[in-house]
Amino acid sequence: MSAKLSSKELKSIFEKYAAKEGDPNQLSKEELRLLIQNEFPSLLKDQNTLEDLFKELDENGDGEVSFEEFQGLLKKIAQ
């Protein structure tokens, strides 16, 4: 999948996975894992582990990733 996603496309991907469990506006660690495995599998082929990526994205430390925090993932992909 291209890193050249529009913000609307990105929001749609985020919402598809965030709605799987719990808060539909937040990604749990499991939802983030599914999203990355299905949409951005090359991210986990780097030395990044899901745990490291989750900690990096979860800026406020609440144990979930909001859409705003998720947008940080795009910056990683675009590098």
ChimeraX commands (.cxc) that place a marker at each C-alpha (Angstrom):
marker #1 position 0.00,0.00,0.00 radius 0.5
marker #1 position 1.30,3.42,-0.90 radius 0.5
marker #1 position 2.34,5.94,1.73 radius 0.5
marker #1 position 0.60,8.54,-0.42 radius 0.5
marker #1 position -2.76,8.03,1.23 radius 0.5
marker #1 position -5.12,10.93,1.59 radius 0.5
marker #1 position -6.15,11.84,5.12 radius 0.5
marker #1 position -9.65,10.62,4.26 radius 0.5
marker #1 position -8.31,7.20,3.21 radius 0.5
marker #1 position -6.15,7.02,6.31 radius 0.5
marker #1 position -9.08,7.90,8.56 radius 0.5
marker #1 position -11.13,5.18,6.87 radius 0.5
marker #1 position -8.41,2.56,7.48 radius 0.5
marker #1 position -8.05,3.72,11.10 radius 0.5
marker #1 position -11.80,3.52,11.73 radius 0.5
marker #1 position -12.09,0.06,10.16 radius 0.5
marker #1 position -9.65,-1.36,12.72 radius 0.5
marker #1 position -10.53,0.87,15.69 radius 0.5
marker #1 position -14.15,-0.31,15.54 radius 0.5
marker #1 position -13.17,-3.97,16.13 radius 0.5
marker #1 position -13.17,-3.71,19.94 radius 0.5
marker #1 position -13.61,-1.14,22.69 radius 0.5
marker #1 position -13.48,2.55,21.83 radius 0.5
marker #1 position -14.17,3.14,18.09 radius 0.5
marker #1 position -11.94,6.24,18.20 radius 0.5
marker #1 position -8.89,4.45,19.61 radius 0.5
marker #1 position -6.72,1.57,18.47 radius 0.5
marker #1 position -5.85,-1.06,21.05 radius 0.5
marker #1 position -2.51,-2.83,20.70 radius 0.5
marker #1 position -4.27,-5.78,19.05 radius 0.5
marker #1 position -6.13,-3.51,16.60 radius 0.5
marker #1 position -2.88,-1.74,15.74 radius 0.5
marker #1 position -1.20,-5.11,15.15 radius 0.5
marker #1 position -3.97,-6.16,12.75 radius 0.5
marker #1 position -3.90,-2.84,10.93 radius 0.5
marker #1 position -0.14,-2.94,10.45 radius 0.5
marker #1 position -0.07,-6.62,9.44 radius 0.5
marker #1 position -2.80,-6.06,6.85 radius 0.5
marker #1 position -2.10,-2.55,5.58 radius 0.5
marker #1 position 1.60,-1.83,6.23 radius 0.5
marker #1 position 3.34,-5.21,6.66 radius 0.5
marker #1 position 6.77,-3.84,5.77 radius 0.5
marker #1 position 6.77,-1.78,8.97 radius 0.5
marker #1 position 7.25,-4.87,11.11 radius 0.5
marker #1 position 10.00,-6.22,8.85 radius 0.5
marker #1 position 12.30,-3.47,10.11 radius 0.5
marker #1 position 13.92,-3.79,13.49 radius 0.5
marker #1 position 10.77,-2.22,14.91 radius 0.5
marker #1 position 8.67,-4.53,16.99 radius 0.5
marker #1 position 4.98,-3.92,17.49 radius 0.5
marker #1 position 5.74,-3.13,21.14 radius 0.5
marker #1 position 8.24,-0.41,20.20 radius 0.5
marker #1 position 5.93,1.04,17.58 radius 0.5
marker #1 position 2.97,1.07,19.96 radius 0.5
marker #1 position 4.98,2.86,22.66 radius 0.5
marker #1 position 6.19,5.39,20.12 radius 0.5
marker #1 position 2.69,6.10,18.78 radius 0.5
marker #1 position 0.94,6.15,22.18 radius 0.5
marker #1 position 2.23,9.62,23.01 radius 0.5
marker #1 position -0.05,10.20,26.02 radius 0.5
marker #1 position 0.57,6.73,27.47 radius 0.5
marker #1 position -3.12,5.80,27.80 radius 0.5
marker #1 position -2.61,2.34,26.31 radius 0.5
marker #1 position -4.45,3.16,23.09 radius 0.5
marker #1 position -3.59,5.02,19.91 radius 0.5
marker #1 position -5.84,7.89,18.82 radius 0.5
marker #1 position -6.15,8.98,15.21 radius 0.5
marker #1 position -3.89,11.95,15.94 radius 0.5
marker #1 position -1.25,9.64,17.39 radius 0.5
marker #1 position -1.76,7.22,14.49 radius 0.5
marker #1 position -0.85,9.97,12.05 radius 0.5
marker #1 position 2.68,9.71,13.47 radius 0.5
marker #1 position 2.82,6.33,11.76 radius 0.5
marker #1 position 2.50,8.06,8.41 radius 0.5
marker #1 position 5.58,10.11,9.13 radius 0.5
marker #1 position 7.45,6.85,9.76 radius 0.5
marker #1 position 6.16,5.31,6.54 radius 0.5
marker #1 position 7.05,8.38,4.51 radius 0.5
marker #1 position 10.71,8.34,5.64 radius 0.5
marker link #1:1,2 radius 0.2
marker link #1:2,3 radius 0.2
marker link #1:3,4 radius 0.2
marker link #1:4,5 radius 0.2
marker link #1:5,6 radius 0.2
marker link #1:6,7 radius 0.2
marker link #1:7,8 radius 0.2
marker link #1:8,9 radius 0.2
marker link #1:9,10 radius 0.2
marker link #1:10,11 radius 0.2
marker link #1:11,12 radius 0.2
marker link #1:12,13 radius 0.2
marker link #1:13,14 radius 0.2
marker link #1:14,15 radius 0.2
marker link #1:15,16 radius 0.2
marker link #1:16,17 radius 0.2
marker link #1:17,18 radius 0.2
marker link #1:18,19 radius 0.2
marker link #1:19,20 radius 0.2
marker link #1:20,21 radius 0.2
marker link #1:21,22 radius 0.2
marker link #1:22,23 radius 0.2
marker link #1:23,24 radius 0.2
marker link #1:24,25 radius 0.2
marker link #1:25,26 radius 0.2
marker link #1:26,27 radius 0.2
marker link #1:27,28 radius 0.2
marker link #1:28,29 radius 0.2
marker link #1:29,30 radius 0.2
marker link #1:30,31 radius 0.2
marker link #1:31,32 radius 0.2
marker link #1:32,33 radius 0.2
marker link #1:33,34 radius 0.2
marker link #1:34,35 radius 0.2
marker link #1:35,36 radius 0.2
marker link #1:36,37 radius 0.2
marker link #1:37,38 radius 0.2
marker link #1:38,39 radius 0.2
marker link #1:39,40 radius 0.2
marker link #1:40,41 radius 0.2
marker link #1:41,42 radius 0.2
marker link #1:42,43 radius 0.2
marker link #1:43,44 radius 0.2
marker link #1:44,45 radius 0.2
marker link #1:45,46 radius 0.2
marker link #1:46,47 radius 0.2
marker link #1:47,48 radius 0.2
marker link #1:48,49 radius 0.2
marker link #1:49,50 radius 0.2
marker link #1:50,51 radius 0.2
marker link #1:51,52 radius 0.2
marker link #1:52,53 radius 0.2
marker link #1:53,54 radius 0.2
marker link #1:54,55 radius 0.2
marker link #1:55,56 radius 0.2
marker link #1:56,57 radius 0.2
marker link #1:57,58 radius 0.2
marker link #1:58,59 radius 0.2
marker link #1:59,60 radius 0.2
marker link #1:60,61 radius 0.2
marker link #1:61,62 radius 0.2
marker link #1:62,63 radius 0.2
marker link #1:63,64 radius 0.2
marker link #1:64,65 radius 0.2
marker link #1:65,66 radius 0.2
marker link #1:66,67 radius 0.2
marker link #1:67,68 radius 0.2
marker link #1:68,69 radius 0.2
marker link #1:69,70 radius 0.2
marker link #1:70,71 radius 0.2
marker link #1:71,72 radius 0.2
marker link #1:72,73 radius 0.2
marker link #1:73,74 radius 0.2
marker link #1:74,75 radius 0.2
marker link #1:75,76 radius 0.2
marker link #1:76,77 radius 0.2
marker link #1:77,78 radius 0.2
marker link #1:78,79 radius 0.2
view
